């Protein structure tokens, strides 16, 4: 939470969609969120029952106000410059979607590897035949993408990102 709120792009709108899971996990998560309750950029949405990831993502998209949407899961970490740099790319290149490579870190924040999805369109097309070529937690897309392709489909609980890109 601290890392995403430390973005160099300050005008961020952070919607945390909390999909109830179990009381121990829920209690811990709410304790963490409580520390940031006075930050005006944070909006907490709590589902009354477990809806699943695709439906929770849709709730966040529907309630968001920005032109661009960036997605992160609770276990993802972004560098402070992520949002600012991705916004610059979509603006300069007139793109609707941008993503990047990622470092893999351990529990002590030590680098243990890299994830480097393809960047060239021809290679991306080949990857799409078998799996998603994107790291969903690095993606930033314009709202109009959702207006064209639609929201995440709840029936694709374990592959919502792949279906979204297809």
N, C-alpha and C positions, 0 to 999 in steps of 0.2 A: 504494500500500500504506500509506504513511504517513498519508494522509488518512482512510482507512477505519478505521485503528487509532486515530485521534484523535477518534473520535466522543464526544460528551458522554454517550451511553449506554455506559458502560464494560463492562457485562456481555455484550458482544458475543461471539459465537462466529464466527470467520472461517475458513471452509473454502475453501481455494484448490484447485480441481480443475484439475490440470495435464494437458492433453491433448497428448501429444507431437506436435510439428509438424516442426521441422527443427533440426539441431544448433546453428546460430548463434543462433536465437531462443531455443531451450531453454537454452543456456549463459548468455545474458544474463538470462533470467527467473530461473534458479536463483541467479545472483549477487545479484539484488535480494532474493529470498526469504531468502537466507542471512543478510542483515542483521537479519532479524526472527525468526530461529529460536528465540530465547529467550523470545519473547512467548507466554505460556500460552494466549492466545486464538486463536492461529493453528494450524490443522491443515492440513497439505499432503497432498493425495491425488494420486498420480502414476499415470496410466493407463499400462500397459505398452505399449500401442499406441494409435494414433489411433482414438478412438471417435466423435468428432463432438460438436458442442455439445449437442444434446438429451440424449444418453446421459451426457455429463459433468455436465450440470445434474441429471439424475436421481441420479447418484452422490452429489452434494453434498446433495441433499434427503434421500436415504436415510440418510446418515451424520450429518446434523444432529440436534441434540437440542432445539432451541428450539421454542416454540409458534408463533413467527412467523418467516418467511423473507423476506429481502430479497436481491435479486439485483443483481449488478454484473458488468460485463465488465472485462477488464484495462485498457481505455482509458477507463473511466468515473471520474468524480470526484464525491464527495458533500461537501456542506457538513457541518461537524462536528455540526450539530444534526439532520441528516436522520433518523436512526434513532429518536432520542428523540421527535421531533415526530410521526413517522408512528405510532409505538407509542401515543402519546397519542390520536391521532385514532381508531385502531381500537378502543381501549378506551372512549373517551368516546362514540363513535357506534355501538358494538357492531357494527362492520364486519368483514368478512372480508378485504377488500382495499382498499388505499389507494395512491394514486400522487400525483405532483405535476408541476408544470411544470419546465422546466429552462433553464438558461443554456447557450449554446454559447460555448465559449472556444477561443482559438487556442493554439499551442504556448508562448506567453509568458503564458498565463493571463489574457489580455485578453478582455473580453466582446465577442462579435461578433454576437450575436443571441439570440433566445429561441425555445423550443419550447413551445407552449401547447395541449396536447390539450384536448378538451372536458371539461366537468365535469358537465353536466346529463345525466340518464339518457336523455332523448329524443334528444339529439344524439349521445351515445355509441352508441346503437342504430343510428342512420343511418351513422355511421362504420364500424361493424362489417360493414356490407355490402361494403365495399371494402378495408379495411385495419384494422390494429389502432389503436384510438384512444388507446392507452396508451404511455408511454415505459417500456419494460420495465425499464430500469436505475433507475427511480424507484419501482418497485412494491415494496410490502411486503404479504405475505398470510399469513393464518393457515394452519397445517399442515392443518387440516381441509378447506381448499380442495382440496388434493391428494388427500385421502382421498375426496372426492366426485367430482372430475373426472378423477382419475388423473394420472400423471406425463406428462412431455413425450414425444411420440411420435417415435422416432428417424427415421422416414421423412419427417419434415417438417424436415429439416436447415436450410433457409433461411427457414422460416416457423414455427418451433416456438412462438414467442410468440403469433402469431395463432391457431394451432390450439389452443393452451392456453386462450386466452380464449374462443374459440368453444365 
